[in-house]
Structure formats: structure tokens, C-alpha cells
Amino acid sequence: MSAGTTRTALVTGASAGIGAEFARLLASEGYSLLLVARRQERLQQLAADLSERYGVRCETFAADLADPKAPASIVDHAKSVGLGIDVLITNAGLSGKTAFGATPWEDLHGEIQVMVTALTELCHRVLPGMRERGWGRIINLSSTAAFAPPGASLLYTGIKSYVLAISQSLDMELKPQDIHVTALCPGFTRSEFHDAMGTRGQADKLPGILWQESAEVVREGWAAVMKGTPVCVPGTVNKLLASTMRPLPLGLQYQLGKRLNPFKQN
């Protein structure tokens, strides 16, 4: 940023993990922040710490993105406190724990609302301001799951594939206006995600070489969007895994997905 210029970043899912790390990185670079998550107390603690440490303005807004009204409320709040969104980090996410047919529709709808509809709506709502100012950066959290074979009964793979595709499409459209869009596709990342989803036991059995720290993921993602790279797969191991999955024939991908089905009947 040039002298005298202060830009603002909106980070969803900011109370922990990758979202909190993005908040720390952006604050260290002098960005004002609007932090969004469901847990207001956690947000306020993080905001106070960042304001004290880096001397930046840090606003919070408690919202559940499973609520269809949330995206509009977030952007309206930003306007009401005089913040124009120059950077958007759509990090909020979750994953189902049960097979599709055994999951109540309300839960499935929540996944779609948070990671597809709210993500897309937030991108659309912040664009007018970015266009007006002639600059913008958007990072949408996808996953290496977007490159993997389809997972039986799981929405997660399909949702993250959508995030990957829409981010690339938006980047093609918006880059001429100096608005970069990057799909950040991390693999296994040390955060609270697996605790929240109840999969910590399974995750802890995975080899350490597969894991990254949240701060590593964030640094690579931020460098990618600033360079104008539309897809970022952080970490050497993840890059290798992603590059080997995509070339597989569709039939082989399907069979591999069946073998990896977490809800397979014995």
C-alpha cells in the first residue's frame, strides 16, 4: 500500500484457524479489518489483540453464514461503519459427518448456504466498491478435495470443486480491473476444523508429512493472490497429490472414490 492509504479486509470464519491467521497477517501489513464469525467473544479477543499489537482498526460482526440474510447484513454493517472492502477472505466452512441420505435437509442446506451461496453473494456484493476503487483481492477457501475423486455421500468435494471453478472464472473476468481472485486449496491443516467436525481421531492417525500449519497456508495464499495466481495449492506434498489426481480417467476416479467412501457398508 502507498503512503497514506489504508485498505480494509473482510475475513469470514475469523475466530480461529486459517481465518484468524489471515487476520494476523493482514493486520501486520497495516490493513483495517472486519472480522466475521459466529463466536463474538472470540472475535472481540482477537480484534483487541490485533489492534493493540499492530495499531490497526479492527471491527467485529457476529454472524452465522448459514442464515441467508447474513451476507447482506455483513456488507451493510461495513458501510455503516465507513469501511469499504478491498480484500475479501471467504474462509468460513464446515463439513457433514453423516451420509447424505441420513443427514437432515436443514444441515445439508446449511453447508450449501455457508460455502456456496454466502461465498458467492459476498463476492458479488463487494465487487462494486472494488471496481470503483480500481483494486481488489479475493481469496476463496477451496481444498485439495476439489482435485480428489468424488467422495460418496459427501457434499464437501462437490462444494470445494465449485469454489475452485467459480474463483477461476471470476479471476478471468476481473483481473483486467486489477481485482485478483484466488482459490486457496489447502490439504490437512492444523486448526480447530477437525475438532468441530468430530473427526480429530481419524485425522490424528494421518502421517505428519501430510499436515501444514495454518500460518504456512495463509502466507502462500496471500502471496498467490498478490501475484495474480488464480489457484494456490500450498505445500509440496499437496501440489504433488493434486497434480496426480486430476489426470486420472473419470472411471478410475469414480472407483477410487468408492474405495475411499467413509460411509461404506461392510
C-alpha positions in Angstrom: 0.0 0.0 0.0 1.2 3.5 -0.8 1.8 6.0 2.0 -1.4 7.4 3.4 -3.6 4.6 2.0 -5.4 2.2 4.4 -7.3 -0.6 2.8 -9.8 -2.9 4.6 -10.1 -6.7 4.6 -13.2 -8.7 5.4 -12.4 -12.1 6.8 -15.1 -14.7 7.4 -14.6 -17.6 9.8 -12.1 -15.3 11.5 -12.3 -16.6 15.1 -9.8 -19.5 14.7 -7.6 -21.4 12.4 -6.9 -20.1 8.9 -9.3 -17.2 9.3 -7.5 -16.0 12.4 -4.1 -16.3 10.7 -5.3 -14.3 7.8 -6.4 -11.6 10.2 -3.0 -11.6 11.8 -1.1 -11.4 8.5 -3.3 -8.6 7.2 -3.1 -6.6 10.4 0.7 -6.9 10.3 0.6 -5.4 6.8 -1.5 -2.4 8.0 -4.9 -3.4 6.7 -8.0 -2.4 8.7 -10.2 -5.4 9.4 -13.8 -6.5 9.6 -13.8 -9.9 11.3 -16.8 -12.1 11.0 -17.7 -15.4 12.7 -20.4 -16.8 15.0 -18.4 -16.5 18.2 -18.5 -12.8 19.2 -16.3 -13.3 22.3 -13.5 -14.9 20.3 -13.7 -12.2 17.7 -13.5 -9.4 20.2 -10.5 -11.0 21.9 -8.7 -11.3 18.5 -9.7 -7.8 17.5 -8.4 -6.3 20.7 -5.1 -8.2 20.4 -4.5 -7.1 16.8 -5.4 -3.5 17.4 -3.0 -3.3 20.3 -0.2 -5.1 18.6 -0.4 -3.5 15.1 -2.3 -0.3 15.7 -4.9 -1.1 13.1 -8.7 -0.5 13.2 -10.4 -3.8 13.8 -14.2 -4.2 13.7 -16.1 -7.3 14.5 -19.5 -8.6 13.4 -21.1 -11.8 14.8 -23.0 -13.6 12.0 -23.9 -17.2 11.1 -23.4 -17.5 7.3 -26.0 -20.3 7.3 -28.5 -17.5 7.7 -29.4 -16.3 4.1 -29.6 -12.8 5.4 -26.1 -12.8 6.7 -24.1 -11.7 3.6 -26.2 -8.5 3.1 -26.1 -7.7 6.8 -22.2 -8.0 6.8 -21.8 -5.7 3.9 -24.4 -3.2 5.2 -22.6 -3.2 8.5 -19.3 -2.4 6.8 -20.9 0.6 5.0 -22.5 1.8 8.3 -19.1 2.0 10.0 -17.4 3.6 7.0 -15.4 0.6 5.7 -15.0 -0.2 2.0 -14.0 -3.8 1.4 -10.8 -4.0 -0.6 -9.9 -7.6 0.4 -12.3 -10.5 0.9 -11.3 -13.7 2.5 -14.2 -16.3 2.4 -12.8 -18.8 4.9 -16.0 -19.9 6.8 -16.7 -23.6 6.3 -17.9 -26.9 7.7 -18.3 -30.5 6.6 -21.0 -33.0 7.2 -20.4 -36.0 9.5 -23.0 -38.4 8.1 -24.1 -39.9 4.8 -26.3 -37.7 2.5 -29.5 -39.8 3.0 -29.0 -39.9 6.8 -28.5 -36.1 7.1 -31.4 -33.8 7.8 -32.0 -31.4 4.9 -31.5 -28.4 7.3 -27.9 -29.5 7.8 -27.2 -30.1 4.1 -28.8 -26.7 3.3 -26.5 -25.1 5.9 -23.4 -26.5 4.2 -24.5 -25.2 0.8 -25.6 -21.8 2.2 -22.3 -21.2 4.0 -19.8 -22.5 1.4 -21.6 -21.9 -1.9 -24.4 -19.3 -1.6 -22.9 -16.9 1.0 -19.4 -17.1 -0.5 -20.8 -16.2 -4.0 -23.1 -13.5 -2.6 -20.2 -11.9 -0.7 -18.1 -11.8 -3.8 -20.9 -10.2 -5.7 -21.7 -7.6 -3.0 -18.1 -6.4 -2.6 -17.4 -6.0 -6.3 -19.0 -2.6 -6.9 -16.7 -1.0 -4.3 -13.6 -2.8 -5.6 -14.4 -1.7 -9.2 -14.9 1.9 -8.1 -11.6 2.0 -6.3 -9.8 0.1 -9.1 -8.3 -2.5 -6.9 -9.3 -5.7 -5.1 -8.2 -9.1 -3.8 -10.4 -12.1 -3.1 -9.3 -15.4 -1.6 -11.9 -18.2 -1.6 -11.1 -21.2 0.6 -11.4 -24.4 -1.6 -9.5 -27.5 -0.7 -7.3 -30.3 -2.2 -10.6 -32.2 -2.1 -11.5 -30.3 -5.2 -8.9 -32.3 -7.1 -9.7 -35.6 -5.4 -12.0 -38.4 -6.7 -15.7 -37.8 -5.8 -16.4 -38.8 -2.2 -19.5 -40.9 -1.7 -22.4 -39.2 0.1 -20.4 -36.1 0.8 -21.2 -32.6 -0.4 -17.8 -31.3 0.6 -16.0 -32.5 -2.5 -18.6 -31.0 -4.8 -18.8 -27.8 -2.9 -15.0 -27.3 -3.0 -14.9 -28.1 -6.7 -17.5 -25.3 -7.2 -15.3 -22.9 -5.2 -12.3 -23.8 -7.3 -14.2 -23.3 -10.6 -16.0 -20.1 -9.7 -12.8 -18.5 -8.4 -11.0 -19.1 -11.7 -14.0 -17.8 -13.6 -14.1 -14.6 -11.5 -10.4 -14.1 -11.9 -10.7 -14.2 -15.7 -13.4 -11.6 -15.6 -12.0 -9.2 -13.1 -8.2 -9.3 -13.5 -8.3 -6.6 -16.2 -9.7 -4.3 -13.5 -6.9 -5.1 -11.1 -9.1 -7.4 -9.0 -7.4 -10.7 -8.4 -9.3 -13.8 -7.3 -7.5 -16.9 -5.9 -8.9 -20.3 -4.9 -6.8 -21.4 -2.0 -6.7 -25.2 -1.8 -5.1 -26.4 1.4 -4.8 -30.1 2.4 -4.7 -31.2 6.0 -4.2 -28.1 8.1 -3.7 -27.9 11.9 -6.7 -26.0 13.2 -10.0 -26.5 15.1 -11.8 -27.8 12.0 -11.4 -31.5 12.8 -12.5 -30.9 16.4 -15.6 -29.0 15.3 -16.4 -31.8 12.8 -15.7 -34.6 15.3 -13.0 -36.2 13.1 -10.0 -35.5 15.3 -9.4 -39.2 16.0 -9.2 -40.1 12.3 -7.1 -37.0 11.5 -4.5 -37.7 14.1 -3.8 -41.1 12.5 -2.5 -39.4 9.3 1.2 -39.1 8.7 2.8 -35.8 9.8 4.1 -35.2 6.3 0.5 -34.5 5.1 0.0 -31.7 7.6 0.6 -27.9 7.4 0.4 -25.1 9.9 -2.3 -22.5 9.3 0.3 -19.7 9.1 2.1 -21.5 6.2 -1.2 -21.9 4.2 -2.0 -18.2 4.7 1.4 -17.0 3.6 1.3 -19.0 0.4 -2.3 -18.0 -0.3 -1.7 -14.3 0.2 1.5 -14.3 -1.9 -0.6 -16.1 -4.7 -3.4 -13.6 -4.8 -1.0 -10.6 -4.8 0.9 -12.2 -7.7 -2.4 -12.8 -9.6 -2.2 -16.6 -9.3 -5.8 -18.0 -9.6 -5.2 -21.3 -7.9 -2.9 -21.9 -5.0 -2.2 -25.4 -3.6 0.1 -24.8 -0.6 2.8 -27.2 0.3 4.9 -29.5 -1.9 3.1 -32.7 -0.9 -0.3 -31.2 -1.6 0.9 -30.0 -5.0 2.1 -33.5 -5.9 -1.1 -35.1 -4.7 -3.3 -32.6 -6.7 -1.2 -33.0 -9.8 -1.6 -36.8 -9.8 -5.3 -36.8 -9.1 -6.6 -34.6 -11.9 -5.2 -36.6 -14.9 -6.8 -39.8 -13.8 -9.5 -41.1 -16.1 -13.1 -40.4 -14.9 -13.9 -44.0 -14.4 -10.8 -44.6 -12.3 -11.6 -41.5 -10.2 -15.1 -42.9 -9.6 -13.7 -46.4 -8.5 -11.1 -44.8 -6.2 -13.8 -42.6 -4.7 -15.9 -45.7 -3.9 -13.0 -47.4 -2.2 -12.4 -44.3 0.0 -16.1 -44.0 0.9 -16.2 -43.2 4.6 -19.9 -44.5 4.8 -19.3 -47.8 3.0 -21.3 -50.7 4.3 -19.2 -53.7 5.5 
